[in-house]
Amino acid sequence: MKTTAMISKKPFATKTTADKLRVTSFLAGVTILVCVADYFLAEMGGEKAIPAGGRSFLIETATVLVCMLLPAAFMHMSKAAFKQNVKDSPKNRKLIPGEGHPPKASKLDKQVSCQSDSTETPDSPEGKEAGGTARSMSQAVAAAVRAGERHRAERLLHEMMKAKHLGGLDTMPFNSVIHACAKTGDMLGARRWLRHMRSAGVEPNTISYNILMDASAKADDAEDAEHWLSEMIKDGIPANEVSYATVIHARAKRGETERAEHWLAKMLEAGVEPNIVSYNSLIYACGRKGDAASAEKWLREAEERGLSPRVTTYTAVVDACAKSGDVERAELWMEKMKEAKVEPNVVSYSAMIDACAKAGDAIRAQRWHQRMRNAGVQPNAHSFSAVINACAKSGNLTAAYEEFDRMEEAGVVADVVVYSGLLDACAKAGDLEHAKEVFARMKAAGVQPNVVAYASLARPFAHRGEWQEVESFATDMQQAGLVMNEYFLYALLLAYASAKPRQSERAEAAFRKAYAKGIEANKHVLTALGRAVGRGRAAQIARDLGISCVESRR
Ligand SMILES: *[C@@H]1O[C@H](CO)[C@@H](O)[C@H](O)[C@H]1NC(C)=O
């Protein structure tokens, strides 16, 4: 699950909206009157009857009014629409990590740019006018950011800063530009603008920091995200649930569940109510570790807080059960999800099927896939590859092929993962011919094999000691620009070990060459080496190369 961010704002007070509507209607009326007057004057007297100055004055008036009217009407409409979209507490401005989907940039931008409305309206008449200019400049900055023209946005903001007489310079244009920097991963630029903001006498707000934290989290820099949160708290800027959720997510994403839990505790301590998103991050992190018990614990805690788990929440728990190889428990959570009236999606079913695959239970996997289709959920390459893996694991090549055919019938395009699954099925069945056939089919379909596919292809040949074949796959792979990894090295060493006669010299040379290229000498690789060159010699090579026991255990 990817956590995405949504920046929302204070919705508009009804009074303001009504006022705007009135002003808009008034402007519309005046514009129409001026246009009509202009038209009649031109009709009655022709160009000559009216002094040129008078006519151009009327045209200008009409133009100015239209220019004011259109943005006003547009703003009014977009705000009304936006207001409907705000689901959470209207008092808070927040950055809400969503789930599953990457942020829609335009939505984000719009929300960053909307945030300054109805803040700091100057009281004096000149202030009002200056505020109006500042507001239109702010909108120009936001528009530039939306259009992806960051440099223009920065230039406009610089202009705003230079024109000190401009009142009403607020957080909005700064946040827009900081967001533009953060979006492109330019954290230095974002920091610089935060400084500019302060030096212009504008205090960064919660949104400013949430943008920075969100960018750090996206860049996988949890320390940086934490740094911003600490900074924020130190500066007395209120951290909201989005601020904490972002840091929790940044830690959880890296599987650092303890740090994530720490921030959840901090959040509660600070009296900030977590939303389901924070729990989703935690549950997802537990899932990846296969820690089903913790995943369940957090789901229960979320429920106790009155939060409604979403489909991603349950799916993360199912995934946790799958990773820990507990099929029954995974099924239990699929049932609980249905009881809670949450419809499992293709990701949930795929996680369930993965659990069956892990247990090597092809029949159960197929049954779940069928159940999914019966529920009207469209299968995809992921769900099919999960089933094919289950067939491969159980060593049933016929079933794997059947699923592959079914997939083609369903019009689902096979990707490299699906083909690798099929190759695994061939490997498990020791079926060299079919392995070659699948590989050829993959290439014919225009699917570029990766190292995993090559390793799967090589495995059955390696078991038979057909080292020449495996070597030729290695050459192919190299020509395709792929770098050998430890899985392929394992297959190669296994081929030398299983050959008759054993190919000790080739094995040693291949191992040394691969090691020099930085391939990890893990336990499996060293075992295969031992089988190819003899354990004594393998130990000697390991000593020569300074491979420690720690490394070999990795
Ligand atoms: C393999 O799968 C096929 C088709 O699903 C099935 O008919 C057959 O019984 C399975 N064979 C084994 C040994 O499980």
The ligand as a Gaussian input file, in Angstrom:
#p B3LYP/6-31G(d) Opt

LIG

0 1
 C       -3.435000     -31.451000     -11.517000
 O       -4.421000     -30.543000     -11.949000
 C       -5.399000     -31.105000     -12.789000
 C       -6.246000     -30.009000     -13.335000
 O       -6.567000     -29.053000     -12.365000
 C       -6.180000     -32.140000     -12.011000
 O       -7.171000     -32.730000     -12.806000
 C       -5.230000     -33.184000     -11.475000
 O       -5.921000     -34.089000     -10.648000
 C       -4.077000     -32.558000     -10.720000
 N       -3.096000     -33.588000     -10.427000
 C       -2.646000     -33.765000      -9.205000
 C       -1.618000     -34.831000      -9.081000
 O       -3.036000     -33.160000      -8.244000

